[in-house]
Amino acid sequence: MGRQKPTAKYRNKKVHFQGLTFDSIREFERYQELALMERAKVISGLVLQKRFPLTVGGKKVMSKKSRQLAYVVDFTYWDIEQVRQRYEDVKGMDTPLSSLKIAVLEAELGIEVEIVR
């Protein structure tokens, strides 16, 4: 009897493309949209998987294993038309932990993370 590959927690399928790995098909599709927008000069400076260490009141938020917790935003880029930096996270489902991390990130850094479905 062969071992079956474990099913992802939220049934997402990873996508590998040109040396990049995306956590879901939807995240890969959004990347393709943003890459086209960057080529069309609608956006610039597209960055994937930007890591933001979490702090509260200037103090690092630490795990039980003494590691600083962070939130990783799927995409960040400069929106040329709206003249502002944008932060996007592709989610099929919110979790209480991700909601908490986004709230801390927004409160501490003053940035708005947009959830893309």
Buried (B, 14 or more C-beta within 10 A) or exposed (E): EEEEEEEEEEEBEEBEEEEEEBBBBBBBBBBEEBEEBBEEEBBEEBEBEBEBEBBEEEEEBEEEEEEEBBBEBBBBBBBBEEEEEBBBBBBEEEEEEBEEBBEBBBEBBEBEBEEBE
